[in-house]
Amino acid sequence: MKIHIIAIILLCSIIIFACGSRNSVVKFVKEGGLETKGLVNLALASNGATVSVSQENPDRPATNLIDGITSSENWDQGGGWEAKYDGFYARGEYIGYGVEDPEVVMEQMRNRNRDDDSESDVSDPAWRGIRIQTRYGNIDTAMGWVIIEFPEEKTVNRAVIYTVDSQKYPADKYGISDLALQYWNSFANSWASVDRIGKGKGQSGNAIQDNKSGVITIRFQPVQTSRMRLLIRWTNDSKSVRRGYYQYTMGTIRIAEIEIYGYEKVDTTEIEKQKVITSIQDANATAEIQAIIENYIDGYNSKNLQMAMSSISPEYSKDGEGYEELRNKLESAFSQNQNIKVEIRNPKISINGDSATAVYSFFVKGATGSNSGNLTFELSKKSGYWKITRIYEKS
């Protein structure tokens, strides 16, 4: 009996602490706790910031996002920004960091087994890397975006996003689920993802997924920039169905306020500039490698031989099996119409010049049972583009 009482007291304490912790975080931010550390909310309109969004809403203008009002208790009275998304969407696809040369973009799209006449929104920095045009129409890799621009370059290292969260509209049902934060790098003339600090267990990337909270805090390594871009990639009430090669998605983005904290402008040395450019190039290579591998898995699961083989190098070799042998092997497997689905997770990618190794945990489900383990991909960029040169299971 005493043990049960102790357990109940402990559970109540945890619940009280969790609620108190969340409230204290909000109170800390709202009462200027960050300002006492020298950080200023540079995203406020009163501090000279401006805001633009992927879709304007006259009933809920984008300026609501930088007016200092973080509560969504009166959401029905027109606070915050709301945008409905309805269109073809490739969830989990590669988000580019921005390429100025259209020919390079077209080569990348061809490399992903898309139409030869593909183009990218290179002329519009706001959409760069998150929208492409194919023979099937526009394909988005984010449901929407918010860009906050400062009057001059600032050094920033923290963002706080207040998604809708009220008794009527709880965050776990109506808030943002998946998001990513990027900054504009004037040296590389492109968008780059922030390097998050304090990532939780199992969070290997810089994006946030499966969020259920109304207040999302992103701490990251300091960057010097004139603008930040928040990408909204999924919401907790989004719905998606498969239409052809892509998902057709419907959802609503609801955000009450966005805060970006940082310091005044500081001088940047040439060494720091080069470090930034190098970090963008490394992140870009990692994203391209993931896209190539995911393209192969998608082709395998959809029994699309051309799609799967577009990720394979002509120099593929494994235990005497070359490119043609792998192609024949896959063609034979697809013709048998086996209902096999492969899922890959938790990538660990290491890059050494023009060579790379990517290890994924995998789960295979078929008519005769299931299997799991680790799958290793070896890749090469000798031809100018990353291609898979070997695939093998590693226990």
Stockholm file with secondary structure:
# STOCKHOLM 1.0

chainA/1-395         MKIHIIAIILLCSIIIFACGSRNSVVKFVKEGGLETKGLVNLALASNGATVSVSQENPDRPATNLIDGITSSENWDQGGGWEAKYDGFYARGEYIGYGVEDPEVVMEQMRNRNRDDDSESDVSDPAWRGIRIQTRYGNIDTAMGWVIIEFPEEKTVNRAVIYTVDSQKYPADKYGISDLALQYWNSFANSWASVDRIGKGKGQSGNAIQDNKSGVITIRFQPVQTSRMRLLIRWTNDSKSVRRGYYQYTMGTIRIAEIEIYGYEKVDTTEIEKQKVITSIQDANATAEIQAIIENYIDGYNSKNLQMAMSSISPEYSKDGEGYEELRNKLESAFSQNQNIKVEIRNPKISINGDSATAVYSFFVKGATGSNSGNLTFELSKKSGYWKITRIYEKS
#=GR chainA/1-395 SS CHHHHHHHHHHHHHHHHHHHHHHHHHHHHHTTTTGGGTCEETTCGGGTCEEEESSCCTTSCGGGGGSSCCCCTTGGGTCSEEEEEEEEECTTCCCCCCCSCHHHHHHHHHHTTCCTTCEECTTCTTTTTTEEEETTEEEESSSEEEEEEEEEEEEEEEEEEEECCSSSSCHHHHSEEEEEEEEEETTTTEEEECCBSSCCTTCCSSSBCSCCCSEEEEEEEEEEEEEEEEEEEEETTCEEEEETTEEEEEEEEEEEEEEEEEECCCCCCHHHHHHHHHHHHHHHHHHHHHHHHHHHHHHHHTTCHHHHHTTBCTTCCBTTBCHHHHHHHHHHHHHTTCCCEEEEEEEEEEEETTEEEEEEEEEEEETTEEEEEEEEEEEECTTSSCEEEEEEEEC
#=GC SS_cons         CHHHHHHHHHHHHHHHHHHHHHHHHHHHHHTTTTGGGTCEETTCGGGTCEEEESSCCTTSCGGGGGSSCCCCTTGGGTCSEEEEEEEEECTTCCCCCCCSCHHHHHHHHHHTTCCTTCEECTTCTTTTTTEEEETTEEEESSSEEEEEEEEEEEEEEEEEEEECCSSSSCHHHHSEEEEEEEEEETTTTEEEECCBSSCCTTCCSSSBCSCCCSEEEEEEEEEEEEEEEEEEEEETTCEEEEETTEEEEEEEEEEEEEEEEEECCCCCCHHHHHHHHHHHHHHHHHHHHHHHHHHHHHHHHTTCHHHHHTTBCTTCCBTTBCHHHHHHHHHHHHHTTCCCEEEEEEEEEEEETTEEEEEEEEEEEETTEEEEEEEEEEEECTTSSCEEEEEEEEC
//
